[in-house]
Amino acid sequence: GTIVRIGRVTGAVVSTQKHGKLHGAKLLLVQPISPDGRASGVTVLAVDAAQAGIGDKVLLVIEGRAAGQAVRRRAAPVDAAIVGVIDSVTRYERD
């Protein structure tokens, strides 16, 4: 199934030569993080569909088909996509 994670944008990638389906796409490096902000897992390269910037906390879709659909680039060689910029995270504890 589709995996949605929280991440923080840590960098940008510039590539003048890339797959045709990625022309015009902004590529960002995203470090997955836990809800409290600690790094959790390896940094991924993601296509930005939410106008994110360096340092932004983002919603990250990790899974090829869902990621491609999220950025309206079906059949693009994409494993991760930024689909939202997070304003805040609230955790609710269950009793």
C-alpha positions as a printed NumPy array, in Angstrom:
array([[  0.   ,   0.   ,   0.   ],
       [  0.837,   3.659,  -0.068],
       [  3.119,   4.939,   2.677],
       [  2.706,   8.512,   3.909],
       [  5.46 ,   9.95 ,   6.093],
       [  6.409,  13.26 ,   7.655],
       [  9.709,  14.672,   6.469],
       [ 11.881,  17.771,   6.432],
       [ 13.291,  19.216,   3.201],
       [ 17.084,  19.247,   3.496],
       [ 18.224,  20.141,  -0.005],
       [ 17.485,  20.547,  -3.686],
       [ 18.743,  18.651,  -6.723],
       [ 19.363,  20.328, -10.073],
       [ 19.428,  18.018, -13.07 ],
       [ 19.521,  19.359, -16.608],
       [ 19.454,  15.844, -18.122],
       [ 16.544,  13.752, -16.833],
       [ 13.718,  11.448, -17.873],
       [ 11.219,  13.223, -20.137],
       [  8.378,  12.749, -17.629],
       [ 10.373,  14.787, -15.084],
       [ 10.984,  17.891, -17.198],
       [  9.771,  20.909, -15.232],
       [  9.629,  18.959, -11.958],
       [ 11.317,  20.331,  -8.819],
       [ 13.394,  17.651,  -7.071],
       [ 14.059,  17.932,  -3.331],
       [ 15.928,  15.875,  -0.749],
       [ 13.697,  14.931,   2.186],
       [ 14.74 ,  13.434,   5.522],
       [ 11.857,  11.389,   6.979],
       [ 11.239,  12.399,  10.607],
       [  9.223,  11.159,  13.569],
       [  6.277,  13.306,  14.789],
       [  8.606,  14.888,  17.376],
       [ 11.101,  15.92 ,  14.685],
       [ 13.859,  13.297,  15.006],
       [ 15.404,  11.823,  11.838],
       [ 13.816,   8.468,  11.037],
       [ 15.175,   6.542,   8.07 ],
       [ 17.213,   7.444,   5.017],
       [ 16.967,  10.651,   3.01 ],
       [ 14.885,  10.3  ,  -0.161],
       [ 14.684,  12.203,  -3.431],
       [ 11.139,  13.476,  -3.963],
       [  9.256,  15.357,  -6.656],
       [  7.676,  18.479,  -5.173],
       [  3.942,  18.927,  -5.792],
       [  3.394,  21.413,  -2.939],
       [  5.858,  24.273,  -3.533],
       [  7.945,  23.235,  -0.515],
       [ 11.2  ,  24.905,   0.44 ],
       [ 14.375,  24.085,   2.336],
       [ 13.597,  23.458,   6.017],
       [  9.856,  22.894,   5.474],
       [  8.12 ,  20.033,   7.25 ],
       [  6.229,  18.098,   4.568],
       [  3.881,  15.198,   3.838],
       [  5.744,  12.633,   1.803],
       [  4.123,   9.86 ,  -0.258],
       [  6.488,   6.939,  -0.702],
       [  5.416,   4.4  ,  -3.35 ],
       [  5.954,   4.672,  -7.058],
       [  2.417,   4.595,  -8.476],
       [  0.898,   6.837,  -5.785],
       [  3.825,   9.258,  -5.978],
       [  3.505,   9.547,  -9.761],
       [ -0.227,  10.15 ,  -9.495],
       [  0.293,  12.754,  -6.757],
       [  2.414,  14.895,  -9.061],
       [  0.233,  14.175, -12.114],
       [  3.086,  12.41 , -13.872],
       [  1.812,   8.888, -14.463],
       [  4.466,   6.418, -15.556],
       [  7.208,   8.786, -14.352],
       [ 10.153,   7.101, -12.615],
       [  9.195,   8.495,  -9.203],
       [  9.339,   6.773,  -5.806],
       [  8.464,   9.721,  -3.555],
       [  6.431,  12.91 ,  -3.819],
       [  5.878,  15.89 ,  -1.536],
       [  2.112,  16.369,  -1.407],
       [  1.755,  18.971,   1.346],
       [  3.581,  21.45 ,   3.579],
       [  2.773,  20.835,   7.259],
       [  1.798,  23.772,   9.465],
       [  1.614,  21.795,  12.715],
       [  1.381,  18.261,  14.1  ],
       [ -0.846,  17.432,  17.069],
       [ -0.599,  14.037,  18.721],
       [ -3.573,  12.647,  20.613],
       [ -2.944,  10.026,  23.237],
       [ -5.443,   7.195,  23.588],
       [ -6.683,   6.307,  27.051]])
